[in-house]
């Protein structure tokens, strides 16, 4: 189970926007926070939770969700705690943004699809919805045309491009304005073109 360990950075004083940042397997909160240096988020409050044991759940995101419990539910609960805390600070839901890489991207997509609403925007660097299949019954709400960016490599060692494409279709069906970019032989990383896209599409100011 995940402890409530959250690192806050950026504008901690009077932020009107917030970005929840979720690290990948084997990384930590500081790693994903470092990515903010490349994003147009200087006026945002940044919130990066730390996974216990540096992993949000033990098995592949393509495993049956039951095999990733109770860690998966604990991780989703932690994101909800962060979101509620940001709202309590006075940051409106439509000014809350989400970003994740790899395992963190899968978790970002899973959480927002289960709680679809008019957030500020969503960034998933190499990820897809979680499960041995896509459990559409878990997803509810409407994104009300918010911008979503999903980037990935083809092939990727951990995330099949077919799951990325299926995820994009579901998010579009839920009202999201999805930009999907697939990069041949990129490797399991984040490239500059992805950064440029999210700064233009998501972090516009």
Protein Blocks (a to p, Z undefined) as FASTA:
>chain_A
ZZdddddehjfklpcbdcdddddehiafklmmmmmmmpccklpccdddddehhiabfbdf
kbcfklmccklmmmmmmmmmmmmmmmmnopafklcccddehjlmmmmmmmmmmmgccdfb
dcdehiadedjbdcfklpgcjekhpacddddddddfklcfklmmmmmmmmmmnopacddd
ddehkbpaddfklmmmmmmmmmmZZ
